[in-house]
Amino acid sequence: MNFRVVAAVLFALSLPACACAQSPDLAAIARSSGTPDIPGLKMVWLAPWGDLAKAHPWRNIIVHQTEGPAGSARGGALAQSKDPTRRGVMVWVETDGTVYWAVGEHLVPTHGDGANRNDNKYIDNGPTYRQVVGSNSVGVEFAGNYPDVTRGPTDAQVAAWRILVKVLRARYGIPIDRVYAHNWIDFKDARYCEGCALAKMAREWEE
């Protein structure tokens, strides 16, 4: 009987250590190469990670939302993969939370409108005006706000973004205050604030 009690106590004491050992080390994963499994993300690797030392020097993250319907992220990512420098982004997120890594991280897709916003409407545009542009920013495109452009991201997209933004920041050493909505840095469609809810979430999660 005493042996059983001792065994039960030892087992209970071992549980926290086991739980800690199983916690994903996103920082370590973010420094890897190839097509790693990232806990919590359904990743479709159209372009694998390479040698991090040879990646383009990314300094910012810009959150975009496309007016494509649900299911359009896959098509956009495939087109981007075939023509990496076309207008588009490196990472696409479907309404079901699937993340498509479309372009090699040493290549620079065309996105953003030149950081033309200088009215300080959403953030201080002093540090962003003509400075936070596609050539120095990882673009992340969230699909699915058609036909209502004011529709927010899905719960699955938000859950994926919570992990994805941590991975991107860890891989490229991007501070949280360098995560921007497209509308924060560019004059965009007046009907809605593109990427604003997602960029705001990312900054609030860090607080």
N, C-alpha and C positions, 0 to 999 in steps of 0.2 A: 504493500500500500504506500509506504513512504517513498519507494522507488518511483511509483507512478506520479506522486505529487512533485517530486524533484524533476522528473522528466517533463512534466507539464509546465513547470516554472521555467525551465531552461528553454523550452520551445517558445513560450511567450516572450521571453527576453530576446530571442533571436529574430522575432518578426520585424522590429524597426530596422535592424541592420539589413535584412533582406530587402525591405521596401526601398531603402536608400540605394542599395546596390543596383536595383532595377530602374531607378530614375534615369531618364535619358539625359545624356550630356550633350545638349544642343551645341554648345560652343565647340566641343571636340568634333562633332559631326560636321559642323560648318567649316572646319579647316581641312576636311577630307577631299578626295577627288573621286571621279567616276560618277556612279549613280547610287549614292547611299540611300538606305531606308531612313526616313525621317519620321520618328514616332508621331502619330497624330495627323500626318499628311498623306494624302493619296497623290503621289508624284508620278507624272508621266514625263520621262526624260527624253526629249527630242534632241537635246544637246547635253552631253555629260559635263560635269565640272572637270576642269583641267588643273594644271599646276597653279595654285593660288598666286604664286609670285609672278606669274605671267598674265594674270587677269588685268583688264583695264582698270585704271585707278578710279573706281567709283566713289563718289563723295556724298551722294544724296539718294533718296528714294522718292519717286513721284508716283502718286496713286491716281490711276485713271479709271474711268468707267465708260464702257462702250455701249452704244445704243443697239447692239445686236441682241437678238432673242436668246432665250435659254438654249444652250447647246452650241453657241457660236464661238466659244473660247477655243474649242478644239480646232475648228476651221481656221480661225485667226492665227493660232499657234503654228499650225502646219504650214500656212502660207508664209509666216514669218521665218520658219525654219528653212524654207526653200530660198528665201530672199532676205537674209538677215538685216540688211541695212534699209529695207523699205520702211514706210511710216508704220510704226507699231512699237512693240515693247519686247523685253527679254522674257518676262514671266506673265502668264495668263491664268486667270482663276475662273473656273466654271461655277454655275449656280449651285451645283451639288458639292462644291468644295474641292473638286479635282484641280490640281495645280499642274500646269504645263510649263516646263522649262524649255523654251523654244530656241534660244540663241546662245552660242558659245560666249562665255563671259569676257572674252578678249575682243569681241566685236561690238559695234555701237549702232543699235537701231535708231531710226529717226522718230523722235517723239517730243512733245512739248512745242510751244510756240515762241520760244526765245525768251522766256521769262520777262514778258512785256508789262506785267502788272507793277505799278508803282504808286498805287493809291492807298496802301496800308489798310485796305478794307478788312482783311481777315487776319493778317499778320504784319509785322514790320517788314516792308519790302526793301528796306535799305540793303540788307545782306543778300537779297535774292534777285534784285533787278538786274537782268542781263547776265546773271551769274549761275543760277540754278537752271541748267539747260540739259537737253537730252544727252549731250556728249559727256557729261560728268554725273549722270543720274541713272540709277536702275529704275526702269519703268515697270510697273505692275498694273495689268489691265484686268478689271473685274467685269465680266460679261453679264447681260441679262436685264438691262433696264429699258427694254423695248416692249410695248409702245409707250410706256409712261416713263419718261426720263427722270421723274422725281422719285421713282421707286428705289428704295434703299437696298443694300446688299442682303442676301439671304442669310439665315442663321448659319448654314454650312460654310458660306464664304467668310463670315466673321470668325468662325472657329478656325478655319484654315489660316486666315490672316493673323490671328493671334500668335500662331507658331511661326508662320512664314516671315513675318517682320523681324522676329527675334533671330531667325537663321540668317537673313540678309544682313542685318546689322552686325551680327557676330562675324560673318564671313568677311565683310568688307570694312569693318571698323567704323560704321556710320553712327554718329550720335543720334539720340532720339529727336533732338530739335532740328535734324536735317531730314525728317520725314515730312513730305509736303503733299497736299492735295493739288491736283492740276489747277484748280480754280484759285488757289492761294497765290500762285505765281504767274498765272496767265489770265488775260481777259478772255472768258469763255462764253458758252451758251448761257444767256441770261435766264433761261427757264429753270435752271437748277445749279447747285454747287457741286461740280464734278469732283468726286473723291474726298469731299470734305468730311463726311461722317467717318470714313475709314481712317483717314489721317488723324482726326481728332481722337478716335478710339486708341490708336497706337500710342499717342502721346499720353493719354490718360492711364493706360495700362502700366506705363513706366513709372508713374507717380507713386 
